[in-house]
């Protein structure tokens, strides 16, 4: 159901000529007038009369001040509809949305106010009303009344409760400051922190602190600095001023931003006598911005004093305990059973040193022996390497080839020398034919000897290749290359040939073609199919 005041109040004014009584028409000429005609009264419609009343009312009164008590106060679409009453009458009134936005306090039933506005008539209902421009509370000022109303509301919600006040950190790492960059409050805070050599970073969130819209900016600045990582405490404030200058800190949006801040907040607004809503909501109230900085640093100073006191008390306790233990030790030393305990301690210390030296020497000797044995085994394994054996055999074969070549050349030279001697003898004896025959026989024998030598050499080559292949097949590295491995015990002296040679927890070395694995035995599982 629409309210009465949801309807428009402005109507088009009625033209003045419409308010004049209509002219009486002349009687017809053919009809004789028997008696004198009386003038007929003007007949108004309801709309015409109501409009005329409205115009007359607006012209006569204009702007007026009305005093009364508020009753039946409602809000619709930003407009405030209320009734002013006193002991004898009541008057409907409306405060439009644009004017209501500038109202500092909240209109409530029973509030005694002074209303400035103009009288008008709502034509569709025929009711006259007061269209208010401004409203002032009777007695207390508007700002003071708004302050008291917001204070009661927030206090009822529990925002002022001591239980929700948070303690300040002992050693803040980062201190947030929400104030104006141009004000003296920021300079005072920085001066105190610099004088006290605060071991903390300063995060400043600049904002306006007075004027229209300053409250919303302060709330955004608080939320902005609260999102900075590592901020432990927040100082919100400004310097002194009038109630109008400090009003931004009395707005509800600032109070709720302080209450929602995740870190403790110190309110430092104005001077000692100035009190704002922010002071009640904040965790700690400071009289001035300088005192806020002092409060932050006082926590750190108190903490350092407590540490120094604890350090002194601990030193006293330690000295006292040492004195008691020293006295007890002297008493124990004076007993007969402890007369020669120093000599016993020195004797045991000497014995410990000797045992330590013997153990160190034995360990070094054993380590040296195992190292030499390991080097000897490595050298022997290196000598048995197929490639080294092949190189040795190739070198020996080359030596035999050189010796055979030298021997063949010697025999050849000897045969040629003997042949030449026989030729000389035959030449002397004249037996050319026999010499030619013998020469042919010698050539045949030389050819057979060379053929036999070549066959023998080829046989030796085949034998050497066969021996090299057999040696390569029997080489342990060739076996390792096929996927096998050699398992040694940890000292490296014995080859593990059976699962019975090791136990769980033993350490073994596994030889592979390209290195050694150092392994711990986790479990031993004998193969039941293996015959001993």
NORNOR-V898178 format. One record per pair of residues at least 24 apart in sequence whose ideal C-beta (glycine too) atoms are under 8 Angstrom apart, sorted by the first residue. I is the first residue (numbers start at 0). GAP is how many residues later the second one is. D is the distance in whole Angstrom. If there is no record, write none. Layout:
BEGIN
i: (I,I)
gap: (GAP,GAP)
d: (D,D)
END
This chain:
BEGIN
i: (2,2,2,3,3,3,4,4,4,4,4,4,4,5,5,6,6,6,8,8,8,8,8,8,10,10,10,12,12,13,13,13,13,17,18,18,45,46,49,49,49,50,52,52,53,53,53,53,56,56,56,56,57,57,57,60,60,61,62,62,62,62,63,63,63,63,63,64,64,64,65,65,65,65,65,65,65,66,66,66,66,66,67,67,67,68,68,68,68,69,69,69,69,69,69,69,70,70,71,72,72,72,79,81,83,83,83,90,90,91,91,91,91,92,92,92,92,92,93,93,93,93,94,94,95,98,98,98,101,102,102,103,103,103,103,103,104,104,104,104,104,104,105,105,106,107,110,111,111,111,112,112,113,142,142,142,142,143,145,146,146,149,149,149,149,150,150,152,153,153,153,153,153,154,158,158,158,158,158,159,159,163,164,164,165,165,166,166,167,167,167,167,167,167,167,167,168,168,168,168,169,169,169,169,170,170,170,170,170,171,171,171,171,171,171,172,172,172,172,173,173,173,173,173,173,173,173,174,174,174,174,174,174,174,174,174,174,175,175,175,175,175,175,175,175,175,175,175,176,176,176,176,176,176,176,177,177,177,177,177,177,177,177,177,177,178,178,178,178,178,178,178,178,178,179,179,179,179,179,180,182,182,182,183,184,184,184,184,184,185,187,187,187,187,188,188,188,188,188,190,191,191,191,191,192,192,192,195,195,195,195,197,197,197,197,198,199,200,202,202,207,208,208,208,209,209,209,209,209,209,209,210,213,214,214,214,214,214,214,215,217,217,217,217,218,218,218,218,221,221,221,221,221,222,222,222,225,225,225,230,231,231,232,232,232,232,232,233,233,233,233,233,234,234,234,234,234,234,234,234,235,235,235,235,235,235,235,236,236,236,236,236,236,236,236,237,237,237,238,238,239,239,239,240,240,245,245,245,248,248,248,248,249,249,249,250,251,253,254,254,257,265,265,265,266,267,369,369,369,372,372,373,376,380,383,383,384,384,385,385,385,385,385,385,388,388,389,389,389,392,392,392,393,396,396,396,399,400,403,403,407,407,407,410,411,414,414,414,476,479,479,479,480,484,484,484,485,485,486,498,498,498,498,499)
gap: (71,73,78,118,121,123,71,74,76,87,89,117,124,70,71,115,117,118,85,111,113,114,120,122,40,43,112,38,42,34,37,38,41,30,29,33,80,76,71,73,76,72,68,75,66,67,69,74,62,63,64,71,60,61,62,57,58,56,53,54,55,70,52,53,54,55,66,49,50,51,25,27,48,49,50,51,64,45,46,47,48,71,44,45,47,41,42,43,44,37,38,39,40,41,42,43,38,39,37,34,35,36,27,25,29,31,46,38,39,35,36,37,38,24,36,37,38,39,35,36,37,38,37,40,35,33,34,35,32,32,39,38,39,41,42,143,32,37,38,40,41,44,40,43,28,41,26,25,26,27,24,25,24,100,101,104,107,99,104,103,130,100,102,105,127,126,129,99,98,101,123,126,127,125,96,97,100,121,122,120,121,95,118,119,98,117,97,116,65,96,98,115,116,127,128,131,63,64,95,130,129,130,132,133,28,29,128,129,132,28,60,61,124,127,128,27,28,57,59,26,27,28,29,54,56,57,58,25,26,27,28,56,57,58,59,60,121,27,28,29,49,50,52,55,57,58,59,87,25,26,27,28,48,57,58,27,29,40,43,44,47,56,57,58,59,25,27,28,30,56,57,58,59,110,26,27,28,29,58,25,26,55,56,55,52,53,54,83,104,103,100,101,102,105,46,100,101,103,104,99,98,101,102,105,100,103,104,97,98,101,105,95,98,99,102,101,32,29,25,28,40,29,39,40,28,31,34,35,36,37,38,37,34,32,33,34,36,38,39,37,30,31,36,39,34,35,37,38,32,35,36,39,43,34,37,38,35,36,37,32,31,32,30,31,32,33,63,27,29,30,31,32,30,31,33,51,54,57,58,61,29,30,31,32,33,42,46,29,30,31,32,33,49,52,55,31,32,51,31,50,30,31,34,29,33,24,28,30,27,28,29,30,26,27,28,26,25,24,25,26,24,26,29,30,25,24,121,122,123,119,120,118,115,95,91,92,90,92,82,85,86,89,91,92,79,82,78,81,82,71,74,75,70,63,64,67,60,56,49,53,41,42,45,38,34,27,30,31,36,31,32,33,32,25,26,27,24,25,24,25,26,27,28,26)
d: (7,6,7,7,6,7,7,7,4,8,5,8,8,6,8,7,6,8,8,6,5,8,8,7,6,8,5,7,6,6,5,6,7,7,8,6,7,7,6,5,5,6,6,8,6,4,6,8,5,7,6,6,7,7,6,7,5,6,7,7,6,8,8,7,7,7,8,6,7,5,7,8,7,5,8,7,6,8,8,5,8,7,8,7,7,6,7,5,8,6,7,6,7,5,8,6,6,8,7,5,7,6,6,6,8,6,7,7,6,6,8,4,7,7,6,4,7,5,6,8,6,7,5,7,7,7,6,7,8,7,8,4,5,8,4,8,7,5,8,4,4,6,7,5,7,8,7,7,4,7,6,6,6,5,7,6,8,7,7,6,7,7,6,7,6,6,7,8,7,6,7,7,7,8,7,8,5,7,5,5,7,8,5,8,4,5,7,8,6,5,7,7,6,7,7,5,4,6,7,7,5,7,8,4,7,8,8,5,6,5,4,5,6,8,7,6,7,5,6,6,5,8,6,7,5,5,6,5,7,6,7,7,7,6,8,7,6,5,8,7,4,7,7,5,7,4,7,7,6,7,5,7,8,8,5,5,6,7,5,6,6,7,7,5,8,8,8,7,6,8,7,6,6,7,7,7,6,5,6,4,7,6,6,5,6,5,5,7,4,8,7,5,4,7,6,5,7,7,5,8,5,4,6,7,5,8,7,8,8,4,8,8,7,6,7,7,8,8,5,6,8,4,6,8,7,7,8,5,7,7,6,7,4,8,5,8,3,5,5,6,6,7,5,7,5,5,7,4,8,4,7,6,8,6,8,8,5,6,6,6,6,8,6,5,8,7,6,6,6,7,5,7,8,5,6,8,7,5,7,7,6,7,6,7,8,6,7,8,6,3,5,8,7,5,6,6,7,7,7,7,4,4,6,7,8,5,6,6,4,7,4,8,5,5,7,8,8,6,8,5,6,5,6,7,8,4,6,7,8,8,6,5,7,8,7,7,7,6,8,6,4,4,7,7,8,5,5,7,8,6,7,6,8,7,8,6,7,7,7,7,8,8,6,8,7,6,8,6,6,7,6,5,5,5,6,6,7,4,8,5,7,5,8,7)
END
